[in-house]
C-alpha cells in the first residue's frame, strides 16, 4: 500500500533538533517533503514497512515526523503506536535531496492490520554535514574476530562499512531482527540494536567498527536466526 497522506503540524519548543543539526530550520513546509508507504515489498529479500521520503529542498535535511496508523478504509488506528528504525521521527536520520528511506514499526492492537500511514511534518532542519543528492548507500559486511567475512546470520565481531561515494559520509549502524508473520502480513522489525556510534566513512573507502556491549549480546542471542540484517543509514 502506498500514497501516505501528509498533514502539517508545529513542534513545541525545546526539542534541540536545530542545535543538533547545526543548520537552518525550515519549519513545517508541506511543498518540499512528501512520503510513500509500502507495507509488503514486491521483491524477495527486501524490506517491508518502508517509508520513502521525497525531499525537494535541494539539500539534505533532518526531520521530526509524527505518524498515525491507518486501516484499509483509511481510518485512524489510535491504539497502534508508530515508530521508526532510522529516526526520521527523532532527528537522527539525514534525508538527502531527492530520495531517502526509513523503516516503520507498529505496536499495539491491530499492529498487523496497518494498511497505510498519515505523516505529520513537525520540524525540518538543514543537515550538517550534507549528504549529496544521488548518494549511494553505505554497505555493511559482517566480520569475525580475525577480520574474515562471514554471514550476518553468524556471531560476528566487527562490521566493515564501505562508502561507494566520492565524498566522505557519516552513518550509524543498526542490527535488526525481524518477526516471521503469517502469509499475507508484512514482516516487521521487532528489535533494533545500535552497533557503535556515529561513524565517518571515507570517500571510496571503508572503515571497521567493533561489536560491543548490548550489540554483542543481541547478536549472540539472534545468531543463526532466520531474519536479521545489518543496516547503515546517513546520520549526524
N, C-alpha and C positions, 0 to 999 in steps of 0.2 A: 504494500500500500504506500502511496506517495502523496505529495502535494500538501505538506503541512501548512496550516494557517498561521500567519504571523499577526500578532497583536502587539501593541506598544504599551510600555509602562515606564514609570520613573522610579529609579532606585533610591532608597533612602540614603542619606549621607552617612559617611563613616566606614565604608567597606574597605577603603585603602587601595582600591584597584588602580586608580590613576597613578598613585605614587609607585606602586609595584611595577606598573608597565613603563614608567618613566616617559610617558608620552602624552600627547594632547587628547583630551576627552572630547569625543564627538557628540555624546548624548544618544538617546534612543531614536535615531533616524531610521525610518522604515524603508527608504528607497534604495539603500546600499547593501542591505543584507536580506537574503531570502533563504528558505530552507526546504529540503525534501526529505521525507522519512521513508525508509524501506524496512518493512518488518522481516520478510523472508527473502533472502537473496536468491536470484535465479541460478547462480553458478555453484558448482561443487567447491567445497573447502573455502568458502568465502564467508564474510562476517554478516550476521543478521543484526537487525535493530540498529541500523546506521542512520545518522543524521548528516546529510550533505549541507554544507554551509557555503552559500554562494556570496562572495564578497566583491562588491564593485567600488570599494573605497579607493582603489588604486594604490593601496599599501596594506601591509599585514596589520591585523588588529587582534586585540584580546577582548573577549566578551564576558558579560554576565547574562546568561539566559535563564528564563524560567519556563517550565513545561507543564502542560495539562494533558493527561492521557485521554484519548477519545476512543469510543467503541465503534462498531461497524456502522452505526447510524449517525456517527459524527457527534455523539453526545458526550459530555464530560464524564469522566470516571473519578470522582473525588476521593475514593478510597485507595486509588493506586498512586503510589509515590514514584516520581520520575527523577532519576539522577543520571550522571554521565560517567564514562570511564576516563576520558582525557581532560575534562574540566572546563568545557565551554560554559558551564553553569557556575564556576567558581574562580575564573580568572587565571587558569593555568594552561590553557590551550591557545597557541598562536595560530590564527587562520590567515593564510596568505591571500593576497589579491587573486581573485579567480575562484579557487575551489579549496575547501578544507573539509574535514570529516571528524565526527565524534561518534561514539557508540553509546546508546541509551540502555539504561537498566530500569526495570519495573519491579515494584514490590507491593504486596497487599492483595486483598481480594480482587480477583479478576486480572491479575498480572499477565496471564497468558492470553487474554482476550483483547488486548490493546490493538487497535487497527491503525491508528494514526496519532499524531500529537499536535497540540497547539503550542506555538513558541512565542514567548514574550521577550523582547529585547529590553533588558533593564539598563544596560550600560555598555558602551563601546569605547575603547581606548586604543590609540596608536601603539603598536607593539614596538618594543626595543629589546633586542636588535630586530631588524626587519628580516622577514623571510621573502625572498624574491619570488615574483609570480612564476608559475610553472615549475616550482621546486619539486624534485623527485623525492620520494620518501626515503628516509634512512632505514637500511635493512639491519636485521639482527641475526646473529649466529651464536647458538649455544656452544660453549667450550668446556672441556673437563679441566681438572687442576693442572694438567700438563700442557694445556693450550690446544688440544686436539679438538676438531669439530665433532660434535655429537648431536643427536636428535634433541629437540626441545622437550620430548617426552621422557628423557632420561634425567638423572640427577646432575645437573650441570653446576659448575662453579664460577663461570665467568660468562659474559656476553660481549661479543665483538660487534661494534656499531660501525657501519660503512656508509659514508656520505658520497653519493654519486654526483653531487652538485659542484659547481665551480666556485663556491664560496663556503666559508665555514658556517655551521648551524649549531643551534643549541636544542637539545632534546631531553626529554625524560623517558624512562623506560618502565613499562608495566608488565607484570606476569599475570595473565588472565586465565581463569578456569571457567569453563562453560558447563551448563547443565545438559541433560540428554532428554529433551522433550519428546512427547509422542509425535507421530507423523502429522504434519499439517500445522504444528505450532512452531513459532520462531525460537531459535536457540539463543539463550540469554547468558550473559556474563554473570556468574554468581559470586566471584571473588576477584578482587583487584589488589595486587601487592606491588608497591614500587620496588624497583631494583636500582639502588644508588640514588643520586640526586640529579640536579641539572648538570648536563654534560655537554661540553663543546666537542664537536667532531670536525676535524679539519677538512678543507676542500679536497675533493678527490682522494680522501684518506679514511683511515679507520682509527678507532680507539677502543680500548677494552675496559669494561667495568667489572668489579668484583661483586659476587653474590654474598651478602652478609645478613646476619640477624633475621628479621622477620621474613625476608625473601628466601633465605636458605631453608627456613622452617617450612614455608609454603611449598617450595619446590620438592623438598623431601617427602612431604605429605601427598603431593599430587603427581609425582613422577610415575611413569607407566600408566597414567590415567588416559582416558580416551579423548579428551578435548581440552587442550591447553595451548596457549600461544604467548609469544614474547613480542610486544609492540613498542616501537619508538614513535614519539609524537613531538612536534615542534612546540617549544615552551619557552618560558623565561623565568 
